[in-house]
Amino acid sequence: MPESLYETVGGEPAVKALVERFYAVMDELPEAAAVRAMHPPDLSTSRKHLEWFLTGWLGGPQVYIENRGHPRLRARHLPFAIDKAAADAWMVCMRRALAETLTPEVVVVVEPALARLAGHMINQGEGQP
């Protein structure tokens, strides 16, 4: 039986490292300031929710669903004005975090799927699904 992508990336430690790096990059890059402003000052809950989501999304334990129910990502993000620029800035952070924490073989699989997900979150202006 093939292992899940979650196991391929390295399981919980790898997902945690990815999420930590993602939010660190978001804090570092001026072009991510608008996306960072959509988050609370204390990112601990945001980190936990993204870790839970990515764990299940990658085929690991469904901890997000167990703790918060169905992700309903678009509905959960509707309170935020997400335009193409915001989705692109989120992906700049995620691409850097992916490149710095995962192997290139995994990045080529995960990055396009996350880019589609970021595009799906657009709810303002051009580029809305």
MMTF fields as JSON, N, C-alpha, C and O atoms, coordinates in Angstrom:
{
  "mmtfVersion": "1.0.0",
  "mmtfProducer": "UNKNOWN",
  "numBonds": 515,
  "numAtoms": 516,
  "numGroups": 129,
  "numChains": 1,
  "numModels": 1,
  "chainsPerModel": [1],
  "groupsPerChain": [129],
  "chainIdList": ["A"],
  "bondAtomList": [4, 2, 8, 6, 12, 10, 16, 14, 20, 18, 24, 22, 28, 26, 32, 30, 36, 34, 40, 38, 44, 42, 48, 46, 52, 50, 56, 54, 60, 58, 64, 62, 68, 66, 72, 70, 76, 74, 80, 78, 84, 82, 88, 86, 92, 90, 96, 94, 100, 98, 104, 102, 108, 106, 112, 110, 116, 114, 120, 118, 124, 122, 128, 126, 132, 130, 136, 134, 140, 138, 144, 142, 148, 146, 152, 150, 156, 154, 160, 158, 164, 162, 168, 166, 172, 170, 176, 174, 180, 178, 184, 182, 188, 186, 192, 190, 196, 194, 200, 198, 204, 202, 208, 206, 212, 210, 216, 214, 220, 218, 224, 222, 228, 226, 232, 230, 236, 234, 240, 238, 244, 242, 248, 246, 252, 250, 256, 254, 260, 258, 264, 262, 268, 266, 272, 270, 276, 274, 280, 278, 284, 282, 288, 286, 292, 290, 296, 294, 300, 298, 304, 302, 308, 306, 312, 310, 316, 314, 320, 318, 324, 322, 328, 326, 332, 330, 336, 334, 340, 338, 344, 342, 348, 346, 352, 350, 356, 354, 360, 358, 364, 362, 368, 366, 372, 370, 376, 374, 380, 378, 384, 382, 388, 386, 392, 390, 396, 394, 400, 398, 404, 402, 408, 406, 412, 410, 416, 414, 420, 418, 424, 422, 428, 426, 432, 430, 436, 434, 440, 438, 444, 442, 448, 446, 452, 450, 456, 454, 460, 458, 464, 462, 468, 466, 472, 470, 476, 474, 480, 478, 484, 482, 488, 486, 492, 490, 496, 494, 500, 498, 504, 502, 508, 506, 512, 510],
  "bondOrderList": [1, 1, 1, 1, 1, 1, 1, 1, 1, 1, 1, 1, 1, 1, 1, 1, 1, 1, 1, 1, 1, 1, 1, 1, 1, 1, 1, 1, 1, 1, 1, 1, 1, 1, 1, 1, 1, 1, 1, 1, 1, 1, 1, 1, 1, 1, 1, 1, 1, 1, 1, 1, 1, 1, 1, 1, 1, 1, 1, 1, 1, 1, 1, 1, 1, 1, 1, 1, 1, 1, 1, 1, 1, 1, 1, 1, 1, 1, 1, 1, 1, 1, 1, 1, 1, 1, 1, 1, 1, 1, 1, 1, 1, 1, 1, 1, 1, 1, 1, 1, 1, 1, 1, 1, 1, 1, 1, 1, 1, 1, 1, 1, 1, 1, 1, 1, 1, 1, 1, 1, 1, 1, 1, 1, 1, 1, 1, 1],
  "groupList": [{"groupName": "MET", "atomNameList": ["N", "CA", "C", "O"], "elementList": ["N", "C", "C", "O"], "formalChargeList": [0, 0, 0, 0], "bondAtomList": [1, 0, 2, 1, 3, 2], "bondOrderList": [1, 1, 2], "singleLetterCode": "M", "chemCompType": "L-PEPTIDE LINKING"}, {"groupName": "PRO", "atomNameList": ["N", "CA", "C", "O"], "elementList": ["N", "C", "C", "O"], "formalChargeList": [0, 0, 0, 0], "bondAtomList": [1, 0, 2, 1, 3, 2], "bondOrderList": [1, 1, 2], "singleLetterCode": "P", "chemCompType": "L-PEPTIDE LINKING"}, {"groupName": "GLU", "atomNameList": ["N", "CA", "C", "O"], "elementList": ["N", "C", "C", "O"], "formalChargeList": [0, 0, 0, 0], "bondAtomList": [1, 0, 2, 1, 3, 2], "bondOrderList": [1, 1, 2], "singleLetterCode": "E", "chemCompType": "L-PEPTIDE LINKING"}, {"groupName": "SER", "atomNameList": ["N", "CA", "C", "O"], "elementList": ["N", "C", "C", "O"], "formalChargeList": [0, 0, 0, 0], "bondAtomList": [1, 0, 2, 1, 3, 2], "bondOrderList": [1, 1, 2], "singleLetterCode": "S", "chemCompType": "L-PEPTIDE LINKING"}, {"groupName": "LEU", "atomNameList": ["N", "CA", "C", "O"], "elementList": ["N", "C", "C", "O"], "formalChargeList": [0, 0, 0, 0], "bondAtomList": [1, 0, 2, 1, 3, 2], "bondOrderList": [1, 1, 2], "singleLetterCode": "L", "chemCompType": "L-PEPTIDE LINKING"}, {"groupName": "TYR", "atomNameList": ["N", "CA", "C", "O"], "elementList": ["N", "C", "C", "O"], "formalChargeList": [0, 0, 0, 0], "bondAtomList": [1, 0, 2, 1, 3, 2], "bondOrderList": [1, 1, 2], "singleLetterCode": "Y", "chemCompType": "L-PEPTIDE LINKING"}, {"groupName": "THR", "atomNameList": ["N", "CA", "C", "O"], "elementList": ["N", "C", "C", "O"], "formalChargeList": [0, 0, 0, 0], "bondAtomList": [1, 0, 2, 1, 3, 2], "bondOrderList": [1, 1, 2], "singleLetterCode": "T", "chemCompType": "L-PEPTIDE LINKING"}, {"groupName": "VAL", "atomNameList": ["N", "CA", "C", "O"], "elementList": ["N", "C", "C", "O"], "formalChargeList": [0, 0, 0, 0], "bondAtomList": [1, 0, 2, 1, 3, 2], "bondOrderList": [1, 1, 2], "singleLetterCode": "V", "chemCompType": "L-PEPTIDE LINKING"}, {"groupName": "GLY", "atomNameList": ["N", "CA", "C", "O"], "elementList": ["N", "C", "C", "O"], "formalChargeList": [0, 0, 0, 0], "bondAtomList": [1, 0, 2, 1, 3, 2], "bondOrderList": [1, 1, 2], "singleLetterCode": "G", "chemCompType": "PEPTIDE LINKING"}, {"groupName": "ALA", "atomNameList": ["N", "CA", "C", "O"], "elementList": ["N", "C", "C", "O"], "formalChargeList": [0, 0, 0, 0], "bondAtomList": [1, 0, 2, 1, 3, 2], "bondOrderList": [1, 1, 2], "singleLetterCode": "A", "chemCompType": "L-PEPTIDE LINKING"}, {"groupName": "LYS", "atomNameList": ["N", "CA", "C", "O"], "elementList": ["N", "C", "C", "O"], "formalChargeList": [0, 0, 0, 0], "bondAtomList": [1, 0, 2, 1, 3, 2], "bondOrderList": [1, 1, 2], "singleLetterCode": "K", "chemCompType": "L-PEPTIDE LINKING"}, {"groupName": "ARG", "atomNameList": ["N", "CA", "C", "O"], "elementList": ["N", "C", "C", "O"], "formalChargeList": [0, 0, 0, 0], "bondAtomList": [1, 0, 2, 1, 3, 2], "bondOrderList": [1, 1, 2], "singleLetterCode": "R", "chemCompType": "L-PEPTIDE LINKING"}, {"groupName": "PHE", "atomNameList": ["N", "CA", "C", "O"], "elementList": ["N", "C", "C", "O"], "formalChargeList": [0, 0, 0, 0], "bondAtomList": [1, 0, 2, 1, 3, 2], "bondOrderList": [1, 1, 2], "singleLetterCode": "F", "chemCompType": "L-PEPTIDE LINKING"}, {"groupName": "ASP", "atomNameList": ["N", "CA", "C", "O"], "elementList": ["N", "C", "C", "O"], "formalChargeList": [0, 0, 0, 0], "bondAtomList": [1, 0, 2, 1, 3, 2], "bondOrderList": [1, 1, 2], "singleLetterCode": "D", "chemCompType": "L-PEPTIDE LINKING"}, {"groupName": "HIS", "atomNameList": ["N", "CA", "C", "O"], "elementList": ["N", "C", "C", "O"], "formalChargeList": [0, 0, 0, 0], "bondAtomList": [1, 0, 2, 1, 3, 2], "bondOrderList": [1, 1, 2], "singleLetterCode": "H", "chemCompType": "L-PEPTIDE LINKING"}, {"groupName": "TRP", "atomNameList": ["N", "CA", "C", "O"], "elementList": ["N", "C", "C", "O"], "formalChargeList": [0, 0, 0, 0], "bondAtomList": [1, 0, 2, 1, 3, 2], "bondOrderList": [1, 1, 2], "singleLetterCode": "W", "chemCompType": "L-PEPTIDE LINKING"}, {"groupName": "GLN", "atomNameList": ["N", "CA", "C", "O"], "elementList": ["N", "C", "C", "O"], "formalChargeList": [0, 0, 0, 0], "bondAtomList": [1, 0, 2, 1, 3, 2], "bondOrderList": [1, 1, 2], "singleLetterCode": "Q", "chemCompType": "L-PEPTIDE LINKING"}, {"groupName": "ILE", "atomNameList": ["N", "CA", "C", "O"], "elementList": ["N", "C", "C", "O"], "formalChargeList": [0, 0, 0, 0], "bondAtomList": [1, 0, 2, 1, 3, 2], "bondOrderList": [1, 1, 2], "singleLetterCode": "I", "chemCompType": "L-PEPTIDE LINKING"}, {"groupName": "ASN", "atomNameList": ["N", "CA", "C", "O"], "elementList": ["N", "C", "C", "O"], "formalChargeList": [0, 0, 0, 0], "bondAtomList": [1, 0, 2, 1, 3, 2], "bondOrderList": [1, 1, 2], "singleLetterCode": "N", "chemCompType": "L-PEPTIDE LINKING"}, {"groupName": "CYS", "atomNameList": ["N", "CA", "C", "O"], "elementList": ["N", "C", "C", "O"], "formalChargeList": [0, 0, 0, 0], "bondAtomList": [1, 0, 2, 1, 3, 2], "bondOrderList": [1, 1, 2], "singleLetterCode": "C", "chemCompType": "L-PEPTIDE LINKING"}],
  "groupTypeList": [0, 1, 2, 3, 4, 5, 2, 6, 7, 8, 8, 2, 1, 9, 7, 10, 9, 4, 7, 2, 11, 12, 5, 9, 7, 0, 13, 2, 4, 1, 2, 9, 9, 9, 7, 11, 9, 0, 14, 1, 1, 13, 4, 3, 6, 3, 11, 10, 14, 4, 2, 15, 12, 4, 6, 8, 15, 4, 8, 8, 1, 16, 7, 5, 17, 2, 18, 11, 8, 14, 1, 11, 4, 11, 9, 11, 14, 4, 1, 12, 9, 17, 13, 10, 9, 9, 9, 13, 9, 15, 0, 7, 19, 0, 11, 11, 9, 4, 9, 2, 6, 4, 6, 1, 2, 7, 7, 7, 7, 7, 2, 1, 9, 4, 9, 11, 4, 9, 8, 14, 0, 17, 18, 16, 8, 2, 8, 16, 1],
  "groupIdList": [1, 2, 3, 4, 5, 6, 7, 8, 9, 10, 11, 12, 13, 14, 15, 16, 17, 18, 19, 20, 21, 22, 23, 24, 25, 26, 27, 28, 29, 30, 31, 32, 33, 34, 35, 36, 37, 38, 39, 40, 41, 42, 43, 44, 45, 46, 47, 48, 49, 50, 51, 52, 53, 54, 55, 56, 57, 58, 59, 60, 61, 62, 63, 64, 65, 66, 67, 68, 69, 70, 71, 72, 73, 74, 75, 76, 77, 78, 79, 80, 81, 82, 83, 84, 85, 86, 87, 88, 89, 90, 91, 92, 93, 94, 95, 96, 97, 98, 99, 100, 101, 102, 103, 104, 105, 106, 107, 108, 109, 110, 111, 112, 113, 114, 115, 116, 117, 118, 119, 120, 121, 122, 123, 124, 125, 126, 127, 128, 129],
  "secStructList": [7, 7, 7, 7, 2, 2, 2, 2, 2, 6, 2, 2, 2, 2, 2, 2, 2, 2, 2, 2, 2, 2, 2, 2, 2, 2, 2, 2, 7, 4, 4, 4, 2, 2, 2, 2, 2, 6, 1, 7, 1, 1, 7, 2, 2, 2, 2, 2, 2, 2, 2, 2, 2, 2, 2, 2, 2, 6, 6, 1, 7, 7, 2, 2, 2, 2, 2, 2, 1, 1, 7, 7, 2, 2, 2, 2, 2, 6, 6, 1, 7, 7, 7, 2, 2, 2, 2, 2, 2, 2, 2, 2, 2, 2, 2, 2, 2, 2, 2, 2, 2, 1, 7, 2, 2, 2, 2, 2, 2, 2, 2, 2, 2, 2, 2, 2, 2, 2, 2, 2, 6, 7, 7, 1, 1, 6, 6, 7, 7],
  "xCoordList": [0.856, 0.0, 0.895, 1.804, 0.64, 1.488, 1.271, 0.169, 2.349, 2.2, 1.493, 1.493, 0.904, 0.214, 1.246, 2.418, 0.784, 1.648, 2.1, 3.214, 1.233, 1.572, 2.805, 3.722, 2.828, 3.996, 5.199, 6.325, 4.97, 6.06, 6.754, 7.98, 5.983, 6.598, 7.341, 8.199, 7.021, 7.694, 6.771, 7.236, 5.457, 4.493, 4.421, 4.704, 4.037, 3.788, 4.972, 4.758, 6.212, 7.319, 7.484, 7.786, 7.29, 7.447, 6.33, 6.58, 5.11, 3.986, 4.174, 3.951, 4.577, 4.819, 5.923, 5.781, 7.011, 8.102, 7.631, 8.001, 6.814, 6.27, 5.431, 5.594, 4.54, 3.652, 4.448, 4.183, 5.406, 6.238, 6.974, 7.021, 7.548, 8.294, 7.363, 7.708, 6.173, 5.192, 4.864, 4.902, 4.545, 4.181, 5.394, 5.247, 6.581, 7.789, 8.022, 8.334, 7.867, 8.027, 6.975, 7.278, 5.754, 4.689, 5.064, 4.773, 5.699, 6.139, 7.326, 7.504, 8.14, 9.361, 9.135, 9.809, 8.209, 8.075, 7.12, 5.955, 7.609, 6.729, 5.54, 4.45, 5.733, 4.641, 3.547, 2.489, 3.793, 2.781, 2.063, 1.254, 2.343, 1.785, 0.256, -0.349, -0.372, -1.845, -2.422, -3.446, -1.778, -2.245, -1.992, -2.835, -0.838, -0.523, -1.546, -1.926, -1.992, -2.963, -4.318, -5.117, -4.587, -5.835, -5.79, -6.81, -4.618, -4.425, -4.351, -4.032, -4.642, -4.499, -3.022, -2.152, -2.738, -1.339, -0.649, 0.498, -1.343, -0.815, -1.238, -2.426, -0.256, -0.54, -0.698, -0.827, -0.692, -0.717, -1.957, -1.843, -3.114, -4.317, -4.281, -4.665, -3.829, -3.704, -2.749, -3.031, -1.626, -0.66, -1.307, -1.184, -1.991, -2.614, -3.637, -3.661, -4.475, -5.502, -4.889, -5.36, -3.842, -3.194, -2.499, -2.546, -1.863, -1.252, -2.315, -2.127, -3.413, -4.492, -5.002, -5.171, -5.246, -5.771, -4.798, -5.183, -3.543, -2.565, -2.352, -2.131, -2.415, -2.261, -3.311, -2.974, -4.556, -5.628, -5.589, -5.822, -5.3, -5.258, -4.195, -4.359, -3.102, -2.015, -2.242, -1.406, -3.361, -3.672, -3.339, -3.364, -3.028, -2.75, -4.028, -5.13, -3.879, -5.05, -5.929, -5.424, -7.216, -8.18, -8.414, -9.548, -7.341, -7.433, -8.242, -8.891, -8.208, -9.009, -10.493, -11.224, -10.922, -12.33, -12.72, -13.806, -11.853, -12.135, -12.315, -13.127, -11.562, -11.587, -12.504, -13.032, -12.703, -13.457, -14.556, -15.285, -14.686, -15.672, -15.09, -13.882, -15.961, -15.527, -14.791, -15.226, -13.676, -12.907, -13.687, -13.469, -14.606, -15.373, -14.487, -14.837, -13.36, -12.356, -12.889, -12.639, -13.603, -14.096, -15.045, -14.941, -15.951, -16.893, -16.164, -16.511, -15.174, -14.427, -13.609, -13.291, -13.269, -12.46, -13.288, -12.727, -14.596, -15.445, -15.384, -15.531, -15.173, -15.078, -13.874, -13.807, -12.932, -11.728, -11.819, -12.259, -11.405, -11.402, -10.155, -9.061, -10.338, -9.22, -9.322, -10.22, -8.38, -8.31, -7.138, -6.454, -6.919, -5.841, -4.489, -3.644, -4.279, -3.01, -2.79, -1.673, -3.847, -3.722, -3.43, -2.582, -4.134, -3.886, -2.46, -1.789, -2.0, -0.632, 0.392, 1.4, 0.144, 1.061, 1.102, 2.169, -0.059, -0.111, 0.747, 1.489, 0.633, 1.41, 2.902, 3.712, 3.289, 4.714, 5.275, 6.343, 4.548, 4.977, 5.004, 5.956, 3.955, 3.874, 4.95, 5.568, 5.176, 6.222, 7.588, 8.352, 7.888, 9.178, 9.248, 10.263, 8.184, 8.175, 8.292, 9.016, 7.585, 7.676, 9.112, 9.663, 9.706, 11.064, 12.092, 13.089, 11.836, 12.806, 12.59, 13.458, 11.446, 11.175, 10.927, 11.08, 10.551, 10.233, 11.166, 11.835, 11.208, 12.056, 11.435, 10.216, 12.259, 11.727, 10.705, 9.756, 10.895, 9.959, 8.56, 7.559, 8.499, 7.209, 6.643, 5.439, 7.493, 7.043, 6.322, 5.304, 6.839, 6.207, 4.804, 3.999, 4.502, 3.16, 2.262, 1.114, 2.778, 1.98, 1.727, 0.622, 2.731, 2.611, 1.477, 0.721, 1.317, 0.21, -1.165, -2.083, -1.299, -2.584, -2.859, -3.996, -1.838, -2.022, -2.3, -3.055, -1.707, -1.979, -3.455, -4.099, -3.976, -5.411, -6.279, -7.284, -5.888, -6.628, -6.61, -7.639, -5.451, -5.349, -6.239, -6.903, -6.252, -7.112, -8.582, -9.381, -8.941, -10.333, -10.798, -11.996, -9.867, -10.212, -10.532, -11.068, -10.202, -10.457, -11.958, -12.765, -12.305, -13.715, -13.966, -15.065, -12.948, -13.042, -12.4, -11.342, -13.03, -12.423, -12.269, -12.923, -11.392, -11.134, -10.513, -9.734, -10.866, -10.284, -11.129, -10.719, -12.336, -13.219, -13.656, -13.956, -13.688, -14.171, -15.633, -16.19],
  "yCoordList": [-1.193, 0.0, 1.248, 1.355, 2.197, 3.401, 4.254, 4.334, 4.885, 5.755, 7.039, 7.413, 7.696, 8.954, 10.051, 9.92, 11.115, 12.277, 12.824, 13.328, 12.72, 13.138, 12.389, 12.994, 11.089, 10.289, 10.626, 10.689, 10.842, 11.172, 12.466, 12.557, 13.475, 14.756, 14.672, 15.508, 13.672, 13.542, 13.644, 13.771, 13.591, 13.566, 14.856, 15.944, 14.699, 15.85, 16.818, 18.027, 16.342, 17.311, 18.156, 19.346, 17.554, 18.293, 19.308, 20.432, 18.925, 19.858, 21.021, 22.176, 20.726, 21.779, 22.731, 23.948, 22.191, 23.026, 23.888, 25.058, 23.32, 24.068, 25.242, 26.366, 24.982, 26.028, 27.11, 28.3, 26.709, 27.687, 28.578, 29.796, 27.971, 28.753, 29.651, 30.791, 29.133, 29.921, 31.22, 32.298, 31.121, 32.326, 33.216, 34.434, 32.639, 33.459, 34.272, 35.461, 33.626, 34.333, 35.434, 36.536, 35.14, 36.141, 37.376, 38.505, 37.159, 38.282, 39.02, 40.213, 38.324, 38.91, 39.73, 40.739, 39.316, 39.923, 41.116, 40.983, 42.28, 43.452, 43.208, 43.725, 42.428, 42.178, 41.285, 41.116, 40.724, 39.902, 40.664, 40.078, 41.95, 42.734, 42.723, 42.622, 42.826, 42.849, 41.504, 41.463, 40.423, 39.095, 38.906, 38.362, 39.353, 39.232, 40.004, 39.568, 41.146, 41.978, 41.289, 41.675, 40.28, 39.529, 38.536, 37.951, 38.355, 37.403, 38.144, 39.333, 37.453, 38.102, 38.334, 37.675, 39.254, 39.497, 38.215, 37.948, 37.441, 36.167, 35.079, 34.801, 34.476, 33.498, 32.068, 31.155, 31.841, 30.456, 29.695, 28.524, 30.301, 29.611, 29.415, 28.356, 30.414, 30.286, 29.148, 28.35, 29.075, 27.994, 26.633, 25.719, 26.515, 25.241, 24.835, 23.68, 25.769, 25.444, 25.062, 24.127, 25.773, 25.419, 24.06, 23.267, 23.787, 22.464, 21.374, 20.367, 21.57, 20.573, 20.369, 19.238, 21.488, 21.389, 20.648, 19.694, 21.08, 20.456, 18.985, 18.177, 18.633, 17.234, 16.369, 15.356, 16.755, 15.996, 16.103, 15.116, 17.282, 17.533, 16.681, 16.253, 16.441, 15.627, 14.129, 13.317, 13.76, 12.343, 11.782, 10.568, 12.656, 12.217, 12.196, 12.235, 12.135, 12.136, 13.362, 14.454, 13.178, 14.251, 15.115, 15.27, 15.666, 16.428, 17.719, 18.154, 18.324, 19.54, 19.198, 19.855, 18.188, 17.778, 17.354, 17.693, 16.623, 16.173, 17.354, 17.292, 18.422, 19.571, 20.708, 21.422, 20.889, 22.05, 21.727, 22.62, 20.462, 20.1, 20.24, 20.405, 20.173, 20.286, 21.608, 22.636, 21.594, 22.838, 24.002, 25.146, 23.744, 24.83, 26.064, 27.17, 25.86, 26.923, 28.22, 29.291, 28.141, 29.377, 30.109, 31.325, 29.389, 30.011, 30.612, 31.703, 29.919, 30.429, 31.669, 32.47, 31.83, 32.972, 34.125, 35.171, 33.964, 35.034, 36.344, 37.407, 36.318, 37.596, 38.448, 39.63, 37.855, 38.569, 38.939, 38.136, 40.151, 40.608, 40.038, 40.589, 38.936, 38.261, 38.491, 37.98, 39.272, 39.502, 38.703, 37.983, 38.838, 38.081, 38.431, 37.553, 39.694, 40.11, 39.425, 39.013, 39.306, 38.637, 37.147, 36.589, 36.509, 35.088, 34.889, 33.932, 35.789, 35.701, 35.896, 35.191, 36.838, 37.083, 35.871, 35.496, 35.257, 34.044, 32.956, 32.247, 32.838, 31.817, 32.132, 31.206, 33.391, 33.731, 33.175, 32.563, 33.396, 32.882, 31.357, 30.745, 30.755, 29.298, 28.68, 27.684, 29.256, 28.709, 28.74, 27.779, 29.836, 29.921, 28.896, 28.219, 28.779, 27.805, 26.376, 25.559, 26.076, 24.751, 24.465, 23.405, 25.414, 25.23, 25.05, 24.348, 25.688, 25.641, 24.473, 24.184, 23.8, 22.739, 21.361, 20.356, 21.289, 19.999, 19.703, 20.602, 18.46, 18.075, 18.572, 18.726, 18.822, 19.276, 18.302, 18.727, 17.006, 16.003, 16.169, 15.928, 16.572, 16.789, 18.147, 18.275, 19.155, 20.508, 20.526, 21.204, 19.788, 19.817, 19.226, 19.514, 18.411, 17.842, 18.77, 19.011, 19.284, 20.047, 21.489, 22.005, 22.135, 23.555, 23.867, 24.804, 23.131, 23.469, 23.302, 24.076, 22.307, 22.101, 23.239, 23.698, 23.697, 24.832, 26.116, 26.966, 26.268, 27.444, 27.455, 28.504, 26.299, 26.217, 26.56, 27.259, 26.07, 26.355, 27.854, 28.427, 28.484, 29.93, 30.696, 31.658, 30.274, 30.92, 30.77, 31.667, 29.642, 29.389, 30.321, 30.565, 30.832, 31.698, 33.135, 33.914, 33.486, 34.849, 35.137, 34.404, 36.224, 36.595, 38.071, 38.583, 38.736, 40.156, 40.379, 39.821, 41.189, 41.61, 40.503, 39.461, 40.764, 39.833, 38.549, 38.576, 37.435, 36.171, 35.359, 34.289, 35.88, 35.114, 33.831, 33.824, 32.732, 31.475, 31.55, 30.587],
  "zCoordList": [0.0, 0.0, 0.0, 0.823, -0.924, -0.957, 0.288, 0.83, 0.72, 1.887, 1.476, 0.303, 2.436, 2.151, 1.899, 2.25, 1.293, 1.089, 2.442, 2.578, 3.427, 4.793, 5.285, 5.84, 5.084, 5.486, 4.61, 5.103, 3.324, 2.402, 2.803, 2.731, 3.227, 3.601, 4.926, 5.208, 5.741, 7.027, 8.222, 9.354, 7.984, 9.08, 9.873, 9.371, 11.119, 11.997, 12.093, 12.005, 12.271, 12.375, 11.11, 11.195, 9.956, 8.703, 8.515, 8.081, 8.833, 8.709, 9.679, 9.316, 10.887, 11.876, 11.383, 11.501, 10.836, 10.326, 9.163, 9.071, 8.271, 7.138, 7.627, 7.153, 8.568, 9.078, 9.81, 9.635, 10.617, 11.326, 10.341, 10.51, 9.313, 8.32, 7.516, 7.206, 7.176, 6.437, 7.173, 6.579, 8.457, 9.198, 9.461, 9.553, 9.582, 9.73, 8.46, 8.524, 7.311, 6.037, 5.916, 5.46, 6.32, 6.262, 7.09, 6.694, 8.22, 9.058, 8.448, 8.695, 7.655, 7.092, 5.828, 5.619, 4.993, 3.669, 3.66, 4.036, 3.23, 3.149, 2.22, 2.468, 1.153, 0.21, 0.806, 0.199, 1.973, 2.643, 3.758, 4.477, 3.911, 5.021, 5.036, 6.104, 3.869, 3.833, 4.276, 4.958, 3.897, 4.312, 5.805, 6.517, 6.275, 7.707, 8.533, 9.62, 8.021, 8.74, 8.883, 9.736, 8.065, 8.179, 9.346, 9.709, 9.919, 11.014, 12.343, 12.376, 13.427, 14.739, 15.069, 14.5, 15.97, 16.364, 16.857, 16.5, 17.665, 18.162, 17.173, 17.006, 16.528, 15.479, 15.979, 15.163, 17.279, 17.759, 17.306, 16.943, 17.313, 16.852, 15.346, 14.85, 14.62, 13.161, 12.81, 11.916, 13.508, 13.269, 13.511, 12.695, 14.633, 14.99, 13.929, 13.503, 13.504, 12.51, 11.169, 10.521, 10.742, 9.476, 9.587, 8.647, 10.711, 10.916, 10.84, 10.158, 11.529, 11.51, 10.085, 9.631, 9.383, 8.032, 7.123, 6.446, 7.104, 6.216, 6.539, 5.637, 7.809, 8.203, 7.511, 6.9, 7.602, 6.955, 5.446, 4.747, 4.937, 3.494, 2.819, 1.677, 3.537, 3.008, 3.214, 2.819, 3.825, 3.994, 5.361, 5.561, 6.302, 7.665, 8.49, 7.943, 9.797, 10.684, 10.441, 10.176, 10.531, 10.254, 11.502, 11.955, 12.042, 13.284, 13.135, 14.087, 11.965, 11.771, 11.907, 12.649, 11.203, 11.246, 12.655, 13.126, 13.325, 14.696, 15.649, 16.572, 15.426, 16.332, 15.916, 16.769, 14.589, 14.124, 13.134, 12.702, 12.77, 11.76, 10.365, 10.194, 9.375, 7.984, 7.79, 8.308, 7.047, 6.881, 6.281, 6.681, 5.317, 4.696, 4.483, 4.895, 3.847, 3.746, 3.169, 3.72, 2.094, 1.478, 2.429, 2.594, 3.042, 3.979, 5.179, 5.632, 5.686, 6.847, 6.496, 7.374, 5.223, 4.807, 4.239, 3.91, 4.116, 3.569, 4.359, 3.756, 5.678, 6.392, 5.987, 6.326, 5.268, 4.862, 3.388, 2.565, 3.061, 1.67, 0.996, 1.115, 0.295, -0.359, -1.858, -2.528, -2.363, -3.803, -4.373, -3.646, -5.665, -6.308, -5.699, -5.519, -5.385, -4.786, -3.434, -3.119, -2.643, -1.343, -1.523, -0.827, -2.456, -2.718, -3.225, -2.839, -4.087, -4.602, -3.484, -3.441, -2.589, -1.47, -0.542, -0.056, -0.296, 0.527, -0.122, 0.558, -1.444, -2.156, -2.174, -2.16, -2.205, -2.117, -0.8, -0.777, 0.272, 1.577, 1.584, 2.069, 1.044, 1.061, 0.168, 0.545, -0.997, -1.888, -1.21, -1.296, -0.545, 0.14, 1.267, 1.427, 2.042, 3.14, 2.61, 3.18, 1.528, 0.922, 0.483, 0.783, -0.225, -0.753, 0.364, 0.197, 1.495, 2.59, 3.549, 4.373, 3.454, 4.435, 3.827, 4.521, 2.558, 1.946, 0.779, 0.269, 0.365, -0.762, -2.066, -2.152, -3.075, -4.368, -4.962, -5.62, -4.733, -5.26, -4.661, -5.335, -3.417, -2.754, -3.146, -3.369, -3.23, -3.565, -4.913, -5.056, -5.908, -7.232, -7.209, -8.094, -6.217, -6.078, -5.263, -5.635, -4.167, -3.205, -3.657, -3.485, -4.226, -4.562, -5.535, -5.279, -6.637, -7.543, -6.883, -7.153, -6.034, -5.349, -4.373, -4.265, -3.665, -2.755, -3.527, -3.055, -4.697, -5.532, -5.963, -5.957, -6.329, -6.685, -5.476, -5.602, -4.322, -3.091, -2.783, -2.426, -2.918, -2.677, -3.653, -3.267, -4.899, -5.89, -5.559, -5.831, -4.975, -4.599, -3.468, -3.322, -2.68, -1.556, -1.987, -1.2, -3.24, -3.729, -3.691, -4.261, -3.005, -2.879, -3.205, -2.996, -3.712, -4.062, -5.421, -5.71, -6.254, -7.502, -8.529, -8.465, -9.465, -10.561, -10.019, -9.066, -10.632, -10.236, -9.278, -8.828, -8.96, -8.088, -8.779, -9.972, -8.002, -8.625, -8.982, -9.508]
}
